[in-house]
Structures are given as C-alpha cells and as structure tokens.
C-alpha cells in the first residue's frame, strides 16, 4: 500500500479532526496525553507522571522487552482489568488486558519494551495500580483516577506522530518569584540514541505553545515533555499534549 491519505471522506460536511477521532480516516489515530504530578521536580528535568519525586529526574526505560508485573495496593481489587498499551521488541505496537488479583502479582503474557499507557477497562480500582519489572515502576494509576497521567510517549515502528497541541500549567505564583522550566526531550533510537532537547521555555502559572505546522516525530522516537520547578515553584503541575499518529507507507 502507498502513502496514507489525509483526505476526509465527508468533505466539508464534517471536520477532519472529527473524522479521525471517529476512525474514518485510514491509517490515522488521534492521540492525547495528560501529564500530572503533585511533586514537581526541583533539581532535574523529568516528565510528569505518577512516579515523579520532588527531586525530579528522567523516566527510566527497560533495556529490552520485559514481562511486566501488575498489582494493586488494595486486596479488594479482584474485579478490575487494566489495558496495557505500549511497544514490544522492535518497537512494534503491543497491547493486552490484565485482570488484577488484589495485591498479588499478575504478569503480562507479552514482553514490553515501552509502556505508553495503562487504563481501566473493567471495574474501578480503589488502590494504586502499578506495572513493575525488576523493582522499577514503569507506569502507575493513582487510586480513583482510572488512567495513567504521563507526559511521555514512544512512537511505534512503522508510524509517525505529529504533535498539534501543547498546554501546561503549575501552581507557581506571579508574586513568589517561582517559575517552571519546560522542554521536549527526544531520543532517536533509529540513529544510535541521538538526544535532542528542544522547545525549551519558562513559564509562570500556564503556557500554550502555538503550533502552526504539526511537529513531526519519527518512528521509534522516545518523547518526554519534561518539566522542572525553579525558584521555589509550587508542587503541582499538569500538561496536555495532543496530535495524530499516521501509519507510514508500506
């Protein structure tokens, strides 16, 4: 098959974005990422996610595809299922549903190189749900939330991600001298792990970046929308990123 076309099926009668969201445009998938933390790092950059500590620091990736162990902090979690979405060996798209068994460990059938998201598909967890391997937490759902809140994503093999939106905010005050640093941290795993930190900026309270032309991220690229508190910045911060994932030509 050749290049996937971004032409809509309904012409001007229905917006292109709506058609993508409805699955009506072949090879296109709308993506959105919500990052949140109550403990914004103050000494190092890091993505917003449930495992972020007050000292910050980068999110760790597995060196190879590994089996993930899912567990809850509540023993009552016996009627809850979690969808694990990520990438397997070779950065190939991979997902599976795991039925929790309270505080007991439940292993994934597949091995994951990356976890892009955990989400609840059956029931409602009353405890914290974690995906762990070798003592390292790779994703976490906070009790009562139902979904991961991670400002990071790895582009699957055979796809390209086009970012169309970026907004973020924190509880720093315009009168406190506190502010937040942000950057997009990119690792190109196709070309030997080349690092590129771009779109660096600072803000107080909130920021929305104008994206006139979508920002392109090629296959197998690790993307982290990273943040760091400065000048005694407040603890909480959020980020919202969206875009479209398009299948590459076969």
One Martini backbone bead per residue (centre of mass of N, CA, C, O) as a GRO file, in nm:
protein
  250
    1UNK     BB    1   0.100   0.033   0.017
    2UNK     BB    2   0.075   0.353   0.023
    3UNK     BB    3   0.016   0.649   0.111
    4UNK     BB    4  -0.157   0.801   0.348
    5UNK     BB    5  -0.446   0.976   0.345
    6UNK     BB    6  -0.587   1.302   0.465
    7UNK     BB    7  -0.851   1.262   0.344
    8UNK     BB    8  -1.174   1.302   0.352
    9UNK     BB    9  -1.506   1.162   0.328
   10UNK     BB   10  -1.706   1.435   0.391
   11UNK     BB   11  -1.562   1.677   0.358
   12UNK     BB   12  -1.713   1.980   0.468
   13UNK     BB   13  -1.929   1.832   0.668
   14UNK     BB   14  -1.669   1.723   0.827
   15UNK     BB   15  -1.428   1.733   1.030
   16UNK     BB   16  -1.124   1.593   1.028
   17UNK     BB   17  -1.088   1.542   1.335
   18UNK     BB   18  -1.353   1.383   1.367
   19UNK     BB   19  -1.286   1.154   1.169
   20UNK     BB   20  -1.044   1.048   1.322
   21UNK     BB   21  -1.193   0.993   1.594
   22UNK     BB   22  -1.396   0.786   1.424
   23UNK     BB   23  -1.217   0.613   1.215
   24UNK     BB   24  -1.237   0.737   0.892
   25UNK     BB   25  -0.914   0.749   0.864
   26UNK     BB   26  -0.679   0.591   0.728
   27UNK     BB   27  -0.394   0.558   0.938
   28UNK     BB   28  -0.543   0.719   1.174
   29UNK     BB   29  -0.464   0.862   1.514
   30UNK     BB   30  -0.570   0.994   1.798
   31UNK     BB   31  -0.379   1.175   2.048
   32UNK     BB   32  -0.349   1.184   2.416
   33UNK     BB   33  -0.181   1.368   2.687
   34UNK     BB   34  -0.162   1.336   3.049
   35UNK     BB   35   0.006   1.534   3.281
   36UNK     BB   36   0.085   1.464   3.639
   37UNK     BB   37   0.174   1.640   3.952
   38UNK     BB   38   0.253   1.695   4.313
   39UNK     BB   39   0.593   1.667   4.247
   40UNK     BB   40   0.785   1.885   4.135
   41UNK     BB   41   1.081   1.909   4.015
   42UNK     BB   42   1.392   2.094   4.138
   43UNK     BB   43   1.680   1.947   4.010
   44UNK     BB   44   1.526   1.805   3.758
   45UNK     BB   45   1.428   1.681   3.481
   46UNK     BB   46   1.083   1.567   3.402
   47UNK     BB   47   0.822   1.392   3.367
   48UNK     BB   48   0.486   1.365   3.404
   49UNK     BB   49   0.415   1.148   3.684
   50UNK     BB   50   0.347   0.919   3.941
   51UNK     BB   51   0.683   0.877   3.993
   52UNK     BB   52   0.741   1.155   4.075
   53UNK     BB   53   0.968   1.353   4.239
   54UNK     BB   54   1.096   1.634   4.397
   55UNK     BB   55   1.382   1.585   4.234
   56UNK     BB   56   1.321   1.431   3.990
   57UNK     BB   57   1.390   1.304   3.679
   58UNK     BB   58   1.422   1.052   3.471
   59UNK     BB   59   1.281   0.824   3.284
   60UNK     BB   60   1.280   0.475   3.276
   61UNK     BB   61   1.392   0.225   3.055
   62UNK     BB   62   1.403  -0.056   2.913
   63UNK     BB   63   1.653  -0.244   2.756
   64UNK     BB   64   1.423  -0.456   2.719
   65UNK     BB   65   1.192  -0.678   2.675
   66UNK     BB   66   0.939  -0.718   2.935
   67UNK     BB   67   0.782  -0.841   3.196
   68UNK     BB   68   0.493  -0.737   3.358
   69UNK     BB   69   0.385  -0.633   3.686
   70UNK     BB   70   0.065  -0.642   3.829
   71UNK     BB   71  -0.069  -0.427   4.094
   72UNK     BB   72  -0.228  -0.366   4.405
   73UNK     BB   73  -0.291  -0.194   4.716
   74UNK     BB   74  -0.560  -0.369   4.698
   75UNK     BB   75  -0.729  -0.666   4.788
   76UNK     BB   76  -1.015  -0.592   4.630
   77UNK     BB   77  -0.878  -0.635   4.336
   78UNK     BB   78  -1.094  -0.870   4.147
   79UNK     BB   79  -1.273  -0.665   3.926
   80UNK     BB   80  -1.010  -0.569   3.753
   81UNK     BB   81  -0.908  -0.420   3.439
   82UNK     BB   82  -0.605  -0.373   3.240
   83UNK     BB   83  -0.475  -0.170   2.991
   84UNK     BB   84  -0.188  -0.239   2.795
   85UNK     BB   85   0.010   0.015   2.633
   86UNK     BB   86   0.265  -0.042   2.372
   87UNK     BB   87   0.585  -0.199   2.325
   88UNK     BB   88   0.777  -0.416   2.168
   89UNK     BB   89   0.986  -0.562   2.003
   90UNK     BB   90   1.088  -0.322   1.772
   91UNK     BB   91   0.847  -0.115   1.841
   92UNK     BB   92   0.586  -0.272   1.849
   93UNK     BB   93   0.270  -0.280   1.874
   94UNK     BB   94   0.116  -0.327   2.210
   95UNK     BB   95  -0.146  -0.527   2.374
   96UNK     BB   96  -0.317  -0.587   2.699
   97UNK     BB   97  -0.523  -0.764   2.928
   98UNK     BB   98  -0.542  -0.731   3.291
   99UNK     BB   99  -0.625  -0.920   3.569
  100UNK     BB  100  -0.666  -0.857   3.880
  101UNK     BB  101  -0.527  -0.977   4.228
  102UNK     BB  102  -0.484  -0.754   4.399
  103UNK     BB  103  -0.172  -0.790   4.567
  104UNK     BB  104  -0.112  -0.975   4.351
  105UNK     BB  105   0.079  -1.098   4.106
  106UNK     BB  106   0.054  -1.003   3.749
  107UNK     BB  107   0.144  -1.116   3.445
  108UNK     BB  108   0.234  -1.068   3.143
  109UNK     BB  109   0.241  -1.227   2.841
  110UNK     BB  110   0.399  -1.000   2.740
  111UNK     BB  111   0.666  -0.805   2.614
  112UNK     BB  112   0.799  -0.483   2.719
  113UNK     BB  113   0.963  -0.187   2.611
  114UNK     BB  114   0.695  -0.013   2.637
  115UNK     BB  115   0.488   0.226   2.819
  116UNK     BB  116   0.214   0.446   2.737
  117UNK     BB  117  -0.037   0.290   2.888
  118UNK     BB  118  -0.289   0.292   3.144
  119UNK     BB  119  -0.622   0.133   3.164
  120UNK     BB  120  -0.951   0.108   3.252
  121UNK     BB  121  -1.203  -0.160   3.153
  122UNK     BB  122  -1.268  -0.285   3.447
  123UNK     BB  123  -1.390  -0.123   3.672
  124UNK     BB  124  -1.269   0.015   4.005
  125UNK     BB  125  -1.004   0.127   4.153
  126UNK     BB  126  -0.893   0.173   4.508
  127UNK     BB  127  -0.604   0.146   4.419
  128UNK     BB  128  -0.285   0.126   4.334
  129UNK     BB  129  -0.148   0.085   4.005
  130UNK     BB  130   0.121  -0.130   3.888
  131UNK     BB  131   0.414  -0.143   3.668
  132UNK     BB  132   0.665  -0.401   3.702
  133UNK     BB  133   1.036  -0.442   3.685
  134UNK     BB  134   1.288  -0.507   3.891
  135UNK     BB  135   1.169  -0.261   4.085
  136UNK     BB  136   1.051  -0.099   3.840
  137UNK     BB  137   0.852   0.171   3.757
  138UNK     BB  138   0.650   0.235   3.448
  139UNK     BB  139   0.354   0.247   3.582
  140UNK     BB  140   0.063   0.448   3.711
  141UNK     BB  141  -0.242   0.428   3.900
  142UNK     BB  142  -0.431   0.627   4.068
  143UNK     BB  143  -0.656   0.631   4.287
  144UNK     BB  144  -0.958   0.709   4.107
  145UNK     BB  145  -0.862   0.762   3.794
  146UNK     BB  146  -0.802   0.508   3.559
  147UNK     BB  147  -0.528   0.658   3.460
  148UNK     BB  148  -0.265   0.770   3.320
  149UNK     BB  149  -0.019   1.057   3.389
  150UNK     BB  150   0.176   1.099   3.099
  151UNK     BB  151   0.456   1.295   2.951
  152UNK     BB  152   0.482   1.037   2.738
  153UNK     BB  153   0.630   0.887   2.427
  154UNK     BB  154   0.640   0.612   2.186
  155UNK     BB  155   0.703   0.550   1.864
  156UNK     BB  156   0.609   0.338   1.649
  157UNK     BB  157   0.666   0.118   1.426
  158UNK     BB  158   0.547   0.256   1.121
  159UNK     BB  159   0.530   0.554   1.245
  160UNK     BB  160   0.392   0.894   1.285
  161UNK     BB  161   0.413   1.184   1.490
  162UNK     BB  162   0.180   1.469   1.524
  163UNK     BB  163   0.198   1.760   1.682
  164UNK     BB  164  -0.075   2.009   1.782
  165UNK     BB  165  -0.040   2.030   2.110
  166UNK     BB  166   0.041   2.268   2.394
  167UNK     BB  167  -0.018   2.247   2.747
  168UNK     BB  168   0.051   2.421   3.066
  169UNK     BB  169   0.082   2.397   3.437
  170UNK     BB  170   0.095   2.573   3.760
  171UNK     BB  171   0.129   2.680   4.119
  172UNK     BB  172   0.265   2.926   4.051
  173UNK     BB  173   0.352   3.260   4.136
  174UNK     BB  174   0.373   3.598   4.043
  175UNK     BB  175   0.487   3.675   4.358
  176UNK     BB  176   0.729   3.444   4.424
  177UNK     BB  177   0.952   3.380   4.186
  178UNK     BB  178   0.825   3.146   4.047
  179UNK     BB  179   0.897   2.870   3.813
  180UNK     BB  180   0.888   2.696   3.491
  181UNK     BB  181   1.043   2.443   3.321
  182UNK     BB  182   1.067   2.349   2.968
  183UNK     BB  183   1.078   2.045   2.754
  184UNK     BB  184   1.176   1.854   2.467
  185UNK     BB  185   1.266   1.509   2.492
  186UNK     BB  186   1.479   1.337   2.253
  187UNK     BB  187   1.507   0.992   2.126
  188UNK     BB  188   1.694   0.836   1.867
  189UNK     BB  189   1.670   0.485   1.801
  190UNK     BB  190   1.777   0.467   1.499
  191UNK     BB  191   2.047   0.678   1.559
  192UNK     BB  192   2.190   0.588   1.845
  193UNK     BB  193   2.049   0.791   2.059
  194UNK     BB  194   1.984   1.073   1.988
  195UNK     BB  195   1.984   1.390   2.144
  196UNK     BB  196   1.696   1.628   2.184
  197UNK     BB  197   1.653   1.954   2.315
  198UNK     BB  198   1.344   2.125   2.288
  199UNK     BB  199   1.139   2.383   2.348
  200UNK     BB  200   1.253   2.585   2.544
  201UNK     BB  201   1.111   2.708   2.858
  202UNK     BB  202   0.918   2.950   3.045
  203UNK     BB  203   0.681   2.970   3.331
  204UNK     BB  204   0.374   3.110   3.469
  205UNK     BB  205   0.115   2.887   3.542
  206UNK     BB  206   0.105   2.918   3.202
  207UNK     BB  207   0.105   2.738   2.874
  208UNK     BB  208   0.087   2.805   2.507
  209UNK     BB  209   0.175   2.661   2.209
  210UNK     BB  210   0.227   2.748   1.891
  211UNK     BB  211   0.106   2.526   1.616
  212UNK     BB  212   0.103   2.557   1.286
  213UNK     BB  213   0.291   2.310   1.243
  214UNK     BB  214   0.336   2.005   1.283
  215UNK     BB  215   0.519   1.796   1.490
  216UNK     BB  216   0.773   1.570   1.406
  217UNK     BB  217   0.780   1.206   1.484
  218UNK     BB  218   0.951   0.936   1.453
  219UNK     BB  219   1.019   0.632   1.466
  220UNK     BB  220   1.138   0.523   1.779
  221UNK     BB  221   1.065   0.773   1.954
  222UNK     BB  222   1.146   0.936   2.244
  223UNK     BB  223   0.907   1.121   2.443
  224UNK     BB  224   0.959   1.413   2.665
  225UNK     BB  225   0.768   1.621   2.866
  226UNK     BB  226   0.950   1.843   3.049
  227UNK     BB  227   1.015   1.937   3.403
  228UNK     BB  228   1.101   2.230   3.624
  229UNK     BB  229   1.154   2.370   3.915
  230UNK     BB  230   1.181   2.723   4.018
  231UNK     BB  231   1.207   2.925   4.283
  232UNK     BB  232   0.989   2.761   4.449
  233UNK     BB  233   0.793   2.597   4.312
  234UNK     BB  234   0.525   2.442   4.288
  235UNK     BB  235   0.418   2.107   4.305
  236UNK     BB  236   0.213   2.138   4.082
  237UNK     BB  237   0.144   1.977   3.752
  238UNK     BB  238   0.059   2.016   3.397
  239UNK     BB  239  -0.028   1.833   3.082
  240UNK     BB  240  -0.120   1.889   2.727
  241UNK     BB  241  -0.122   1.651   2.455
  242UNK     BB  242  -0.155   1.648   2.093
  243UNK     BB  243  -0.241   1.427   1.804
  244UNK     BB  244  -0.119   1.233   1.516
  245UNK     BB  245  -0.120   0.900   1.401
  246UNK     BB  246   0.074   0.776   1.119
  247UNK     BB  247   0.105   0.563   0.876
  248UNK     BB  248   0.336   0.431   0.699
  249UNK     BB  249   0.454   0.332   0.426
  250UNK     BB  250   0.491   0.003   0.286
   0.00000   0.00000   0.00000
